[in-house]
Amino acid sequence: MTGLKTLERRVISWLLSDDTGASSLSICAHMLGEPCEGYAPSDCSDLGRCLRLLDLVPEWGARVHEMATYGPDWKGLLDQWDQIVHLYHNEGGVPVSERPRSPETYRAMKLAIAEGYRNNPNYECGFGDDGTLTWSRLIEGESEEEEQEG
C-alpha cells in the first residue's frame, strides 16, 4: 500500500517510473531541498504528472505554493491552482483518463501563465489576441534573457 511507504520509498518509486517530466521533477527537487530549475507545467500532460506526484506525496500538496518563487509562470498557475486542478479533473464532465484532450484546462493554464507575467514588473511581455503570452524578456538587472512561450 502506497500510504504505508515512507516518503523516501514513494519518491524513489516515482523517480524510477515513466511518469516524470521537467515540472514534476522541479517540484520533487524543491520539496527535497535540492537544486531546482523551477520548470512550470506548460500543458495538460505536464500538469497531470505534477498532480500525480502530489497525489503520491500528499504532504507536498500543502507546500506547492512555494513553487511561485521560481517565476511568473508558476506564480500565475498557483494563483489559479484550485480552479485549474478542478478543471483538469472535471472538464466536460469526462474523467481525464477517458478524454484525449483537455482544451479548456490548457487554455486556463496559458491564461494563468500570461497573467503571472503580466503582473510581474520584471518582465516585458507580448500577448496574443487570445490573451496568452507570446514572448517575455527579463528586464531586471544586467542580464537579460529572452524567453519564448510555446
N, C-alpha and C positions, 0 to 999 in steps of 0.2 A: 504494500500500500504506500502510495506516494506520501501521504500525510505523516507516516511514521519515519520516513527517511530524514536524515539530518540535512541541513541546508547544504553542506558540502556535497553530499551524495546527489541531491537533486540538481545542483548546479553542474556537477561533473557529468551526470547523465544527459543533461540538456546540452552541454558543450559538445558531447560526443554524438549528438543527434544530427539530423539533417534539417532541423528546424531553427537554424540560426541565420542571422543577417547582420549587416553593419549596425543598424539601430538597436537591435536586441542585444548584440554584443556590447554596444556602448552602455546600455542600461546595466548589464551584468558587470562590466568593468567598474563603472561608477559605484555601484552598490557594494562592490568588494573593496573599494578604495584603491583600485588600480588605475594606472594611466588610461585615459579615455579620449577618443577622438570626438565624442559627442554627437555622432550622426543621429539625426532625427528620422523617423519613418517618413518616407516620401510617397508611399502608395499603400493601398489596402493590404497587399501581401506583407509589406514591412510591418504595418500596424498589427496584422494578425500574429506575426512572430513575436512582437513585443507583448501583446496581450496573452499569448500562450505562455510566455516566460513568466509574466506576472501572475498567471493562474497557478503555475507550478511553484512559484516562490511568492506566495501572497503577502508575506511580510514586507516585500519590496513595494507593493502597491501603494502603501501609505507614504512612501518616500519618492514616488515617481516625479512629483513636483520639483524635486531637486535638479532634474534634468534641464529645467529652464535656464540654468546658469550657462549652458553650453551654446546658447544663441537664440536669435529671434524666431527661428523655425520651431524649436522646442517650446519657447515661451508662447507663441501663438497656438500651437497644438494643445498645450496644457491649460491655457485659458478656456479652451472649449472641450477639454478632455472628456468629461462625462457625457456630453452630447454626442461627440464623435464615437465614443465607445458604444453608446446606446444605439446609434445609427448603424454602426458596423454589425452589431448582433441582430438588429431587427429590421434592417432595410427591406422595404417591400413586403414585410410580413413573412419573409422566407429565411430560414436558417442559413447562416453564412456558408455552411458546408454543402448546401443544396443550390447555391446560385453561382453562376460562372463569373459574374462581375458585380461590383458594388459602386455604381457611378455616383450615387448621392453621397456616399461616405467619402469617396475620392474627392468630389467637389468640396465637401465640407472641410476636408483636410487641407486642400490647396488654398481655400479662402482663409482658413485659420493661420496657415503659414504666412500668407500675404499680410494678414493683419499684424502678426508678430513683427514683420519687417517694417510695415507702415508705422508702427508705434515706437520703433527704435530710432532715436535721433542719430545714432552712429552709422546709419546706412542711408545711402542714396539708392532709390529703387525705381523700377519701372513696373507698371501693371498693365495687363491686357484689358480689353474691353469687358471681359467677364470678371474682372476684379482680382484675378490671380497674378502672382508675382512672375514677371518675365525676366528680370535681372536685378542684381543688387551689387552694391560696391561699398565696402567698408571705408568710411571717411574719417574715422578716428585715428589719431596718431600718424606716424610717419609711414608705416607700411600699409599700402592699400592693396587689396586683392579684389579681383572681380570674380563674382560667382554667377553661374548660370543656373537657372531653375529649369528642370526638365519637364 
